[in-house]
């Protein structure tokens, strides 16, 4: 199981499991989950915050005075990956939620993650190291 990577950080582990539970709820009862997220104060914004601001900006924001900037910048990679998978599924399930994700800068953050991932993967292959990321495994 790939959850061993987050075992050292209990809050990261809980967030990964929570996101997986939300993913299961989306599959089992999409209407109820979508309604709940739309009625929750800052529901989509909180999920988008799990994408963080990207790894390259983490060091720049490490000394930030704002706790929300610091929290968003220090999202563990495992949590960020699960949030990305969940938000992709969520946006695919509803055009209204897709627009909410867009207004919450979710697509901008996802694009930054993809660009950072491709640039770090390219530099890792140039240095002769593997650019392997964290995957979900085959736990469905």
N, C-alpha and C positions, 0 to 999 in steps of 0.2 A: 504494500500500500504506500502511496506517496504522501500520506499524512504524517509520516515519521519526520519529514523535513520541518514541519511546523510544531512538533511536539514540545520544543523548548519554549515556545511562546504560546501560553494557554489562550490568550485572547485571539491570536491568529488562528489557532486550531478551531476555536469556537466560531469565528467568522467564516472559515472555510466550510465547516459543517452547516452553519446557518444558510449560507449561499446554496449549498447542495440541497438542503431541505426546500428552499424556495424554488429551486429548479424542479424538484420532484412535484411540488405543489402546482407549478405552472403546467406540467405535463398532465397531472391528475384533474385539476380544476382551474383551467385558465381564466375563466370569467370571474370567479371569486377572488383569485389572486390579483388580477388586474384591477378590480373594483377596490380591493383593500389598499393597494398601492396608490391608487388615485385619491383615495379618501385620507390617506395617512399624511399628516403634516410633514413636508419635506421628504416624503418617501423616496421619490426618484432621485432627488438631490443627494440624499444620504448614500444611496447605492452608487451613484456616479462618483461620490467622494472616495469610494473604495478603489477607484482607479488611480488615485494619487495624482501627482503632477509629473511623474516620470523619474527614473533613477538618476539621470544626469543632474536634475535640479534638486535632488535630495540634499546634497552637500551645500548647495547655495542657500537652501531654506533651513538648514539645520539650526541656525541661530535666530530664526525669525521670531519676532515678538508675538505674533498672532498664533494662538494655539490651533486654530482651524487650518492655517497654512502648514504648520508643523505637522499636524496629524495627517493631513492629506499627502504631505511629501514623504512620510515615513511608513506608508502602507507596505506590509510585507509582500514580496513577489507572489507568493502562493495565494494570498487573499486577492491581490490585483488580478491574477489569472482567472480565478473563480468568478470574480465580479464581471470580468470581460465576457466570459462564457455565458453567464446568466443574463447580462444586459443585451447580448446579441440575441439570445432566445426570446427575451422579453420584447425587444423591438420588432422582431420578426412576427410576433403573435398579435400585435396591435399597432395600427398606424398612429393612433392617439398617443400611445406610450412611446412610440418611436419619435414623435415630435417633442414630447416632454424630455426624452433623453437628449435630443438635439439642443433644446433650449437650455439644458443643464450642462452644456459643453461636453457631453459624453462622447460624441463622435470626435471632437477635437483631441480629447485626452486619449482615446483609443488609437487615433492616427499617430500621436506622439509616441505611444507605446510601441506601435508597429515600426515606426522609423528608428527608434532607439534600439529595438530588438534586431532589426536588420543591420544597423551600423555596428552594433556590438558583435553580432554573428560574423560579419565580414572582417572585422579587425581580429577576432579570435581565430578565424581560419587563416588570416595572413600571418599570425604569430605561431601557427602550428598547434593551437589548442582547440579543443572542441567547443562549439558554441551552444552546447546543449542547454535547453531550458527546462523548466519544471513542467511536467505533463500530468495529466489526470490519471493515467494508467487505464486499466480495463475494468474499473469498478462500476461503470455505467452510471 
